[in-house]
Amino acid sequence: MYEVQNRSIDEHETFSTKLERQNLRWLYQANLDYIGEVQRVSSLDALVDHGQLKGSVFRAKMMSAKRMRGLGSLTIAAALYSHMSVMTMMMGPVLPVLSIVGTAMYGLRAFSDVGTVSRIDYVTEGEFNGMLRATIQKSPLVSYTVILNPKHTMSVCSVGADDVGEDDAEGNILHAREYLDESTGNKEKNGLFTIPADAYRDKITMEWIMAQKDEDSVTDRLYNEQIMSRHQNIAATGGLTGLRKFTVEQTGYANFGDEEELNLYLKNNAEAADDTLVAMSEVYGQERLEKMQPSEFYRLYKDYSMGKE
């Protein structure tokens, strides 16, 4: 494709006489199949996250990698303290005490979550309908909530050092130009909150929250309603949990939607087959579907059916 796009007109004409048109159609079709597969995997990835989000937009993990390291440090500190007498006889009193104190301080610091966002939800009723309610940690056990208008939020920078997931799931510093502190009832300005990387999130909604918005935009409210509607529609499915989630994650999505699952889906949804065929004809075109081999059509039908779900 690079050669086709970057040749001159004369070179392209000469090259095209040697290249069968059918090959270009195959290449075009392969590209469409690849795009469809990427979209399918992305939708399943979103469903896995929504299985843990339980309706939220963002939810930090209870035991993140950082907290696991902190718990390990506290365990080591406790083990050292329990063998304090033996270590004192071997190395003297100073080094064991410093080791215990340093290890314990590192462990306790790992649980320090001051100013960290642990959860974000859309407000669906009342005077703040369409806005965001974020839970901010003061400590591991104490938190407060703030109301954010997505129009007033943006990401200041990406904190790549604590990235434990994909490139698009890094930690971020979120700036809120205006927000309401529900614990005091006061309106505040220029708040800075940390969004940890090790968390479950609705990626598209979080991209909207962290994007920079134009103050004079007249379409932000309508776009926010669209993002909110999309999020609620996916959240209503409940996402993928349990064995389905495990299968999807362990097999790289390859085995999701097997024969038994598809048959069960058709059995429990009497009109699903007709609806799927109509939708496929609109997406792929009736003429293309009629030219497919039976095996090729069934594979496309299965992928499309399970991709919708």
N, C-alpha and C positions, 0 to 999 in steps of 0.2 A: 504493500500500500504506500510505503514511503516513496518508492521509485515512481509509482503512478502519479503521485501528487507533485513530485518535484522535477519531472522531466519537462523539457521544452515541448512546444506544439509538434514540431517535426519528429522529435524523438518519441513522443507519445504515440504519434500516428504509426511510426514504424514498429514500435513495441506492441501496439494494439493488434496489428495484423498477425502477429505471431501468438497472441494470447487468445485462447478460446473464450468466447463470451460466457460459456457455461461455467468456466473457472471463476469468473468474476461473480456470477450469481452464487456459486458455492461459498466464496469468500464473504460475500455480503450476508448470506444466510448464517454462516458460522459466527459472524460478528453479532447478529441479532440473538443467536442462541447464547452467546457468551454474556451479552448484556442481560438477557433474561435470567441466566443462572446467577449473576451477581445480584440482581434485584431479589431473587428468591432467597439467597443466602442472607442478604441484608434484612429482609423481612423476618426470617426465622431468628436471626440474631436479636432483633428488636423484641420478638416474642419471648425469647429466653430472659432478657432483661426485665420485661414486664411481669414475668412470673415471679420475680423477686421484688419488684417495685410495689406491688399491691395497690396500684392506682396512683402512686406518687410519680413525680417527674424525676426526682433524684433521691437516692437513699444510700447513705454511707454504710459500709459493711460493719457489722458489730465487732468482728475480730479481724481487722485489717492486717496487712503484713507488718506495718509499723507496730501495732499493738501486740502482735505475736512475738516480735523481737523484744518488746518491752517486758512481756510476760516471761520470756526465757531469761532475761537479765535478772528479774526479780527472783526467779527460781534458783538461779546460780548464786545470787546474793544470800538467799536463805540456806542453801547448801553449805556455802562457805561459813556462814555464821554458826551452823550446827556443828561444824568441825573446827571451831575457833581455837580450842585448846590444842589440838594436834598441830594446826598451822602455826600457832604461836611458838611452840617448842621447836618447829623446823625452821622458821624464818624470822622469829621475833614478833613483837606485837604491832609494830608500825605498818609494815607492808600488808598483812591481812586486813587490818582495819581500813586502810585506804582502799584496798580492793573491794571490800564489802560496801563501803560508802559510795565509791564511784559506780559500781555496778547497780546498786539500788537507785542512785540518782538518775542513771541512764534509763532504767526501767520505768521510773515514775514519770520522767519527762516524755516518754513515748505515749503516755496516756493523757498528756496535756493537750486539750483541744480548744483553747481559748480562741474565740472568733471563728471557729470552724463550722461550716454548714453541714448538718447531719441529715437534713431532709428538706425537700421542696415539694409543695403541692399547689395545684390550682384551686382557688376559691371559686366555688360554683354557685353560691347564693349570697344574698345580702348586699350591703352597700359596696363591698369589695369584690363583687362578682367579676371574674376575668383576670383578677390579679393573682399574685403568688404569695403563699404563706411559707416562709422559710424558718426552719428551726436552727438556732445558733447556739452552739455549746459554750458555756462558761467554764465548765469542768466536765469530767466524765459522767457526772450524775446530775448536774444542774444545767438547764438550758432556758432560753426564752425565744419567743417567736416575733417575727417582723413581717409586715405587709409590704410587698414590693410591686411596683408597676413595671412590667417588662420594658416599657419605653424608657425607663430611667436606669436600666442596668446595662453593664458592659464589662467585658473582661479586660483587666489592665495588663496582665501578662500571664504567660504560661509557666508553671513551675515544673520544669521537666525533670528535676532531680528526684521527685517522688513518684515518677511514672512507673507503675507496675503492670500496666496493661498495654493496650494498643496505642498507636501514636495519637489517635483522636480522643483519648481518654486521659490526658494529662491533668495534673492539678492546675487550678487557676485561681487568680486573685480577682474577685468580683467586686466591682465598684457600683454602689447604688447612689445616684445623685440625690434622690429623695426616698425616704421610707418611713413607715410608722412602726414604732416600738410598741407592741401590744402589752408588754409588761408595765409600761409607764403611761401609755396613751399619748406620748409625745411624738411629734413629727421631727425626724432628724434628717441631716444632710451629710453627703459625702461619707457614707459608710464603706468600709473595706472588710470583706469576708473571704475566708479561705475555702475553696471547694476542693476537697481531697480527690486524688486520682483513683484510689482503691474504693470504688463505689459502683452501684448500679445506676444507670441513667437512661432516659429517653434522649438519644443523641440529637435528634432533629430539634426537639424542644429546647434542649440545653444550648444548641447552636444559636437559636433565636434569642435566648436569654442573654448569652454572652456577646452577641453581636452589637456593634456600635450603631445607634439609631440617630436619625436626623430629627432635631427638635421640631422642625417645621413640617414634618411629614404628616399627611392627612390620611394615609393608608395603614399606619402602624396598628391602629385599633382593629381594623378589619382583618389584617394579617394575623394578629394575635388571636382573634376569634377562630380563624381557620386552624391555626396550630393547636389551640386548645381543643377544638372539635376532633381533630385527628388523634390527639393524645387520648382523649376519652374513649374514642371508638376502639383503639387498640387495647386500652386498659380494660374495657368491658369484656374482652375475650378471656381475661385471666392469665394470658401468657402460657408459657410452657413450664411445667413443673414435674417433679418426681422422675419417673422412668423415662418419659418423653424428653425431658430436658437432658438427662444423662446420655440418652442415645444420640441426641443431636450434637452434643458437645464432644462425645468420645469418637464419633465416626466422621467428624468434619461435615455433618449434614448429608453425607452420602446415602445413608440408609433411612432417612426420614420419609415417610410416606410409602410404606411397602404395600403389597397386594392386600393383605388382610385389613390394614387400616383404611385403604381406599374402599374396599367392599363394605366395610362397616359404615363408612361415611355415606355411601350411596343407599344403604339399607335404611339408615335412620333419617335420610332426607329424600323423600320420594321425588321431588321436583328438581333435585340438585343436578341430575344429568342434563335435563333440558336447558336449565338456566346456564350451566357451564358451556354447553355447545353454542348457545346464542352469544354468550360473552366471548368465546373463542373466535367465532366468525367475525365479530366486530373488531377484535384485536389483530387477528392474523389474516383475515380476508377469506371469504367463502371459496374463492377459486384456488387459493393455496391449499386449503384443507382438503379439497376434493382431489388434488393431485398427489397427496401423501399416500405412502404405503400403509397398510393396516398397522404394522408394528410401529412405524414412525408416528402415526396419528395417536395410537394408544399411549405411547411414551409422553407425547406432548400433552395429552388429556390428563394423564396422571400427575405430571409436574404442575400443570395449571391448576388442577383441582386442589392439590395439597398446598400449593403456593398461596392460593386465596385464603385458605384456612390459617 
